[in-house]
């Protein structure tokens, strides 16, 4: 089952409008940013005067930086997530559902029904403990009320206009994910109010929100496109909710501003969630004239790197993949797949590009475990364990303090020890043992905590 049989005019219109708005927003913002002089400012807050060292915060950015523009700062994370949600509905979403079905088909847990509220609860508890963050109680509650209202309108408006069937077939209100939108809204609120106290408060909130989003996919309640769009809506609703509250309150009840630190860590150690589409590069020769023809699959897991030096480090990844395959020349209509789990370690290198980007390379080696290979079971046997190797290139960006996003292209090989047996139907006269290599390229993104 796929989320849509075919894209409707409404869906394509919304997606195109979002893309155009995104492009125009960024173009206008980039052209409007001008050099500024002294940026140190004092903000009057009732009886108190808080000196905000904006000059120090911006010292990590070049003068007139594109990212220092207010509206770019509001939308450059949430809007791409929302657009990605629309863009991945038709094919990518189904691939990740197939991956889920291959590994955890019976996963059913309800903790995400409660976990979605955890960042908001943490915000209230921290506030009640007397920790001074961004806003007073009144300003914070009004800002959060605006944010919740915007999120609810956006989520429910799309749910009942898009009418996307859930992956479990229960109801036609899947897109976008309300649980994910709520979780990311709560995490963004926590970030707004107390990210200025410690960046790890923000990291904790977004880790919880990401856990909720992944859980919605594992519970078979949402497609990955629903989760991406929900995350974008949650973040954007807070940005605009706080904007509306700022217009009402002005400087009243404003204690301090979050530090807009976008600098690249000197040693960019990281750990995060790995997601990508598997693109087969060649047929797999199994011997005795048998060849497997792979098609596009999906891959997901975790990846981390510890940098001992500014430019190089060691790390690894653990992933699971599902790769659809067909037997060349077979008249059978059955759909086959190879489910492969891999773990690999090796070296990473990266080099700064500008103020917030890093270009990187990696080379890894490890092992893979192949499961559920029942292609021509009377003529072919595949050992479960084999060698795995991978090289890759990436471009990463610091999206928030202690939070980064990396786009990557990885090329890897799954080694499979195969044995064929005599089989008259497939024209195999004598058995043969050999090592076959399934070569794949993975295109995707990693969202990481930087430390």
N, C-alpha and C positions, 0 to 999 in steps of 0.2 A: 504494500500500500504506500502511496505517496501522498503528500499533503494536498496536492491539487492535480486534477486531471489535466488542466490546461490553464495558463494564466489568463485572467479576465482583464477587461479594459480598465476597471477600477484599480486593480492591483498594479498593473503596469503604470497607470497614471500616477499613483501615489509614489511608486519607486522613482519614476523619472523626475517628479517634482522635488523629491527629497535630494536627488543627486544635483539638480540644477540649483536649488537653494544652497546646498553645501558648497558648490563650486563658486557661486556668486558671493556668498558670505565670506569665503576665504580670500577671494580676489579683492573685494572691496576693503576688507580689513587689512590686507597686506599693503595696499596702496595708500591707506589712510594713516599708517603708522609713521610718525616723524620723530626726528631726534629730539630728545628732551634734555634739559639742563639738570639743575639740582632737583633730585626727586625725593629728598627727605622731607616728610610732611608731618605735621602735628594735627591730630584729630580731636576736636572738642567733644567730650562725652559727658553731658550733664555737668556735674561739678568737677569731674576728673578730666585730665588731659593726658591722652596716651600718645606718646611719640612712637610712630611706626617707622622703623628703619627700612623704608622701601628702597633706599639707595643701596643698602647692603644686600637686600633680597635680589635686586636687579643687577648686582655686580657680576652675577654668573651669566648674564645675558648680554649680547652686543647691543649697543644703543639702537633704538628703533626696531628691536627684534619683532618679528612677525608674531611670535608666541606671547609677547607681552601685551598684545591688544586684548581689551576686555572681552569682546564678543568671540574671538577665537578661543580664548581661555575657557569660555562657557561651553563651547560646542565641539571642540576638537576631539573629545573622547566619546561623548554620548552620540553625536550625530553619525560618525562612521559605524558605530555599533548598530544603530537603527537601520541605516542603509544596508549594512551587511545582512541584517535579518531579512529584508525584502529580497536581497540578491541571492540568498542561499535556499529559498523555499522549494524550488522545483526539482532539484536533483541532489544537491549536497545533503539536504535534510534527510532524504531517504537513505543515503549511504551510511550516515551515522546511526540511524535506527537499526539498519542491518547489523552494524558492528555491535550495538547493544544487544540485539537478539542473539547474536552468536556467542556472547560471553556471559551475559547475566539475564537470560530470558525470564527468570522467575523473581527478579528483584522487585520487592514490594515493601516499602517502609513509609511511614507518615511523619517522620521527624521534621521534614521540610515545611510542613504546615505550621510548625511553631518556630523553627529556626529562622524563618524569614523576618521575624520581628526582633531578633536578638540584637542587631546593631542599634535599633531605636531604643530598646530597653537599656542597653549599655550607656547610651547618650544621656538618658534620664537619670540613671544611677550616678554617673560621673557628675552630672550637674547638681544632683541632690547632695552629693558629698562635699560640695562647696568649691570644686575646681572651677576657676574662672577661665572660660573659653572665649569664643568670639562675641557672644551676645548675652543680653540679659534674658531672664525667664520669659518676659512678655514678648520681646522681639523674636526669640527663638521659637516660641510656640506659634506665633503668627506666621513666621517663615515656613515652618513645617506644615502648618495647615494649608497654606497656599500650595506647597509642594505636593501634598497628599491629594488635594483636589485636582490639580493638573494631571497627576499620574492616573487617578481613577477615571477621569474623563477620557484621556488618551487611550488607556488600555481597553475600557469597555466600548468606546467608540469603534476601535479597530476590531475587537472581538466580534461584534455583532454586525459589522459591515463586511469583513473579510470572510467570516463563516468557514474557517478552516477546520477540517475534521481532525480530531486528536489521533495520535498514532495508535491508541488502543481502541479506536472506533467508537468511543462512548458518546461524545458530543461534538458539535461543530462550532466550537468557540476556542480553538487552540491558540491562534495567533493574535496577540503576543502572549507571553507567559506572565500572568498576574503575580504569581509567587516571586518570580525573578525580578519583576519591576518593583515590587514592594521591598525585596531584600536590598536591591541596589539603591533604591531611594533612601532606605534607612542607613545604608553604609555611607552614602553621599552626605546625608545630614550629619552623621557622626564625624565625617571628614571636615565638613564646613565648621562645625562648632569646636572640635577639639584636635583637629589636625595640626593646629598651631601650637598645641601643648607638646605633642609627640607624634612624629610620623608613623610610629608603630601602632598607634590607635587607629589610624586610617587603614593601615595594612590589615589589621585584624578584622575590621569591618568588611573590607572588600574580599578577604579570604572566606569569610562566612557567606557573603552574598554569592560568590562563585560556587561554593559548595551547594547552595540552594539551587542554582541554575543547573549544575551537573546532575543533581539528584532528581530534578524534574525530567531529565532525559532518561536516567536510569530507571525511574518509576514508570516509564512509558506513557507519561502524561503530556509530554511536549516534544516537538521537533527541535533540533538545534537552532533553526531559524527563529522559532518562538522565543528561545532563551536570549539570543543575541539582541533581538528587538526589545524584549522586556528590559534587559540591562540598559540599553540606550535610553529608553523612555524613563526609567528610574533616575538615571543621572541627569538627564535634561530637565526633568520636572523639578528637581532640587535647584538647579541653576536658575531657572526662571522664577521659581517660587521665592527664592532669596532675593532675586532682582526686584520683584514686586514689593516685597517687604522693605527693601532698602529705599525704594521710592517713597514709601509711607513714613518710615521712621527717620530717614536722613541719618544724622549721626547719633540720635538718641538710642541709648542702650547698647551701643557698639563699644566693646572693650578692646578688642585687638583683631588684627587681620591675619589670616593664615600666611605663612611664609611661602611666596611663590618660587620655591627653589627647584629649578629645572636643570641643575648642573649634572654632568655625568660623573658618577663615582670614579675616583682614581683607580680603584680595583673593583670592577663591576661584577662581583660575585652575585649569583642569582639562583633561584629555584622557582619552577612554575609548571603550568599546565601546557602540554604539547598536543596540538590538534592539526591534522593535515589530510589532504587527499592524496591517495597513492596512484601514481601513473605508471603503468607497466611500460618497459622500454623494449622488450624483446620476448619472443616465444621461448618456452623452456623445453629443451631437448631431454626427454626421459630415456632415450635409447630404444632400439628395436622399432624405430619409425614412429614412436609415440611422442607427440608434442603438445604441450599445454599452451593455450592462448589466453593470457590474463587480460582482464579489463579493469576499469577504474574502480578503486576501493577506497577504504578510509582507515585512518590510523590515529590513535589517541594514547596519551600516557603522561609521564612526568619527565622533566629534564632539569638538571642543575649543574652549576659550574662554580668552582672555588678558584679565584684568581690569586695566586701567590705573588704575581708581578703585574704591573700595569697593563702589559700587553699579552700575557699568556697565563693559562691556568689548566687545571685538570677537572674533569667532570664526567657525566654520563647520562644515560637515559634508560627508561624502562617503558616499553610501549606494547600495545596490542594492535593487531591489524586484521582486517578481513579483505581478502582479495578474490573476487569472482574469477573463475576460470572456465574454459571450455576445452574439450579434447578435439584437436584438429582432425577434421574429416569424419567426426562422429555424427551419426544420424539421430542420436538420442536428443530429446528435448529437455532432459533434466538440467537444472542449474547447479553447478558445482561451486565450491568456494574453498579457499585455503585460509585457515585461521592460524595466525602466527604471532606468538609472543616473543619479544626480544629484550635483552638487556645488554648494554654495551658501555664501555668506559674508554677514555682516551684523552687527547689533548685538544685544547681550545685556544684560539688566539683572536684578538680583536684590536681594532685601532680606531681612535676617535675621528669622526668626520663632522666638522663644525662644532657647535656648542652642545648638542643633545643627541647626536647619532653616533653609532659605532658600527663599523663593518667587520664581520667576523668569519673565521674558517674553523673547521673541526675535522678530526679524523678519529674514528672510534672502531673498536673491535670487541666482539663478545659472542654470545650464543643465542640461538633461537629455538623455540619449541613449537613444532607443527602439530596441530590437532585436527581431527575430523576430516582427514583426507580419505574419502571413500570412492575416489574416481577409479573405475574399472577394478573393483576390489579383487576379482579373480585373476587379474593379470599384473597388478601393480601394488607394491608395498613401499611405504615411505617411513623411514625412521623418524621418530619424534624430535630428536635433538640434532642440531647442526650448528655450523659456524655462521656468524652474522658480522658484516662489516659495513661501515658507512663513512662517507665524506660529505661535507656540507658547507654552504655559504649562507650568510645571513646579514640582515641590516636591522639593528635594534634602535629604539628610541626611548628616552625617559619620558613617560607620559605624566607621571606624578612623582612626588618625592617617594623614593623606595618602591616605585612601581614602574615596570617597563614592558614594552611590547616588541616582539621580534618577528619579522617576516623571514622565512627561510626556504631554501631549496636543498633537500638532502638526497643523495644518491646512495643506495644501499644494495646489498646482495644477501639473500636468504639461501644458504647452502642446504640442500636436501639430499640425503643418502637414499637412493631409490634402488629397488630391485624389481625387475620384470620377470614374469613366469610364462612358460609356453601357453599360448592361447590361440586357437585356430580362428576365432572370430576376428581378432585383431591382427592376424597374420604373424604372430610371434612364434617362431619355431624353437628357439632356445632362450633360456633366461639370461639375464645380464645384470651386473651390479655396476653402479656408477654414481658420481656426485653431480647433481644438477643444480644450477644456480638460477634463482628467480630474482632478476634485476628489477628494481623499482626506483622511481623518483617520487619524493614526497614534497608537495607544496603546501605550506600552511603558516600558522602563527603560533607563537608561544607567549603567554602572559605570565610575567614573572615578578616575584618579590626581589628587590635589590637589597643587598646587605654588605 
